[in-house]
Amino acid sequence: MRVSISAGGAIYHRGEPVALNQLKGRIRTHVSDSPGAALIIIPDARTRADRLVAVMDTAKLAGIESIAIATRAKDMGVNNYRD
């Protein structure tokens, strides 16, 4: 499962904006369908650390066991990554 975070802190899943509580529900559904699932977080280079940690904490509370943070050499926009 992939989630993007914009420079302003907006969270995107499958190209659409989601609030943290919505993300938690989506993650729970994903973990239910795919036990042991991992989450890849793709933050913008300017994403605040506290927002990244909030997404990570939400994922852990929703049952994600493994989290990876993806970076890119050049910002291509948060909506270019889709699950």
N, C-alpha and C positions, 0 to 999 in steps of 0.2 A: 504494500500500500504506500502511495506517495502523497505527500502534503507539501505545498509551497507556502512560504510566508513572504509577503511583499515588504518593501522598505518601510512602509507605514504601519506594518503589523497585521495587515489583512491576511487571513488564512484561506487557502484554496485547496479543494479536493475535487479531482476530475474537472478542473477548470472553472468551478463555481465557488463563490465565496461562502464560507461557513463560519459560524460562531463556535467558540470553544465547546459549549454544551452540545451543539450539533455534531461537532467532530467526535466527541466522546461516544455518542450514539453510533456513528458510522464505524468507529473503530471497534466497538463492542460487537457489532454485526459482523464485521470482517473477521474478528478473532473467533467468533462462533462458527463461521463458515470455514475458516482456515486456522485451526489451532497451531500455535507456534509461529504465527505470522510476524513478520518484521515491518517496521515503519521506516521509510526513508523521508527525511525532512529536507526540503530544498529551500533554504532561506536566501533572500536577497543579501548581497554583501553589506547592506546598510541596516539589516534587521537588528533590532535591539536584543541584547542577550536575555533580558527578562522575558521577552515575548517568546523566544526560542525555548527557554526553560519552561514556560507555561504550557507550551504545546507538548514538550517532552513529559511533563508531569501528568498532563491529561491523558496521554497515551498509556503511560504506566498504570494509571488508575483504571483505564478501560481494558487492561489485560495484555497489552503489547509486552513481549518479552525482550525484543531486540530493536534498538533504534540506531539508525545510521544518519549522519548529517552529510549531505552531498554539497559540494561546492563546484563552482565552474570558473574557468579563467576569465570569461567575458559574460556580462549579464545579458541573457537572451530573453528576459521577461519571465515572470512567474507562471504565466499561463501556457508556456511551451511544454511543460511536463504534465503528462496525463497518465492516470492509472488504468 
